[in-house]
Amino acid sequence: MNTKPTEQDVQPCTLIPRLKEILPWIGKSPVKKLHFEQGNLFVKLESYNHSGSVKDWAAYYIILKAIEAGHIHEDTIVVESSSGNFAIALAYICRKLGLTFIPVIDPNVNRDYETILHMLCSKVVKVRKRDAKGGYLLTRIETVKEICRKYKNSFWTNQYENENNYKAYYYGLGPEIGTQFDRLDYAFIAVSTCGTITGLSMRLKELYPSIVIVAVDVEGSVIFGTPPGPRLVPGIGAGKVPENLRFAHIDEVMHVSQSELVEGCHKMMKDQLILSGGSTGALYFAIHKYFKHKTTEPSANILFISPDGGKAYLDTIYNPQWYSKL
Ligand SMILES: Cc1ncc(COP(=O)(O)O)c(C=O)c1O
């Protein structure tokens, strides 16, 4: 057997230096103090990240760790079941690295996001067959597995089960918040894959031991054991319990309905002049409900993470024809 290294073997991997060029574009998102009577309410606007959402943290860290572990090489095909912010974040990063990325999406994809994915990815797979539960999640996962079987050089980022999803927030966003606040009493965090809440709750409890972590979910999501139901707004909620959740430190859970979420988005726009995505509206609604019945010190510091901005939701959450049918 010839064990002499080939020219390809001795080529230095350029993926990591190229990936690190993106780092200055992730994080350092602004924190705004909002008008609120029951305490000092702050929002951290993650829409200021490179691809427009909080998912840049997870995409960056998952890809970095996969390269370091030798799971991603220059010729790897990255695959993920997502039509939302995670797919967009991966599409930007893979394009930057020259890696092929195949997002597996379904007919519920936001039109603008589908356009962006087609611009950045040579192949986008759209499933159309509903699964046994009436949704598309299981069909999408099955399709991802088929693609991985077909291409031996593929890598599934698997955001629901990949521990580097929550570690991205433990090592990234969490310490950044630590530099922005001397004291925090409450953090309200929206949930889907539970990467954000798991990593942040671990880090924030270390930094602020008496902080109260409130998870905000949407009705119809099964994450906290409530029955499944239709969910029309992407980004918040899940049809299965994410693996990562078992490491989270959550003190309270709140559920909002789809129409409360929409109300929260419109209220946020009117009160604070911030056009935000659906999960931010859910958080804003939940915070008002929570503090309506709770007296807290006027000096309490309350933070919520706004995962994305509202422009992608103009056809839905901000469109009266759409939301009047809820
Ligand atoms: C708009 C929006 N809000 C909230 C979340 C929830 O974040 P996580 O998946 O880390 O629970 C996501 C995740 O994709 C999102 O896109």
The ligand as an SDF file (V2000), in Angstrom:
LIG
                    3D

 16 16  0  0  0  0  0  0  0  0999 V2000
  -37.2990   33.7850   14.4020 C   0  0  0  0  0  0  0  0  0  0  0  0
  -36.8060   32.7710   15.3940 C   0  0  0  0  0  0  0  0  0  0  0  0
  -37.1860   32.8770   16.6660 N   0  0  0  0  0  0  0  0  0  0  0  0
  -36.8010   31.9730   17.5870 C   0  0  0  0  0  0  0  0  0  0  0  0
  -35.9970   30.9060   17.2600 C   0  0  0  0  0  0  0  0  0  0  0  0
  -35.6720   29.9120   18.3130 C   0  0  0  0  0  0  0  0  0  0  0  0
  -34.3480   29.6310   18.4670 O   0  0  0  0  0  0  0  0  0  0  0  0
  -33.8390   28.1810   18.8440 P   0  0  0  0  0  0  0  0  0  0  0  0
  -33.9830   27.3190   17.6150 O   0  0  0  0  0  0  0  0  0  0  0  0
  -32.4350   28.3710   19.2430 O   0  0  0  0  0  0  0  0  0  0  0  0
  -34.7120   27.6620   19.9550 O   0  0  0  0  0  0  0  0  0  0  0  0
  -35.5930   30.7680   15.9290 C   0  0  0  0  0  0  0  0  0  0  0  0
  -34.7980   29.6430   15.4960 C   0  0  0  0  0  0  0  0  0  0  0  0
  -34.6710   29.3360   14.3260 O   0  0  0  0  0  0  0  0  0  0  0  0
  -36.0050   31.7230   14.9690 C   0  0  0  0  0  0  0  0  0  0  0  0
  -35.6480   31.6270   13.6770 O   0  0  0  0  0  0  0  0  0  0  0  0
  1  2  1  0
  2  3  1  0
  2 15  2  0
  3  4  2  0
  4  5  1  0
  5  6  1  0
  5 12  2  0
  6  7  1  0
  7  8  1  0
  8  9  2  0
  8 10  1  0
  8 11  1  0
 12 13  1  0
 12 15  1  0
 13 14  2  0
 15 16  1  0
M  END
$$$$
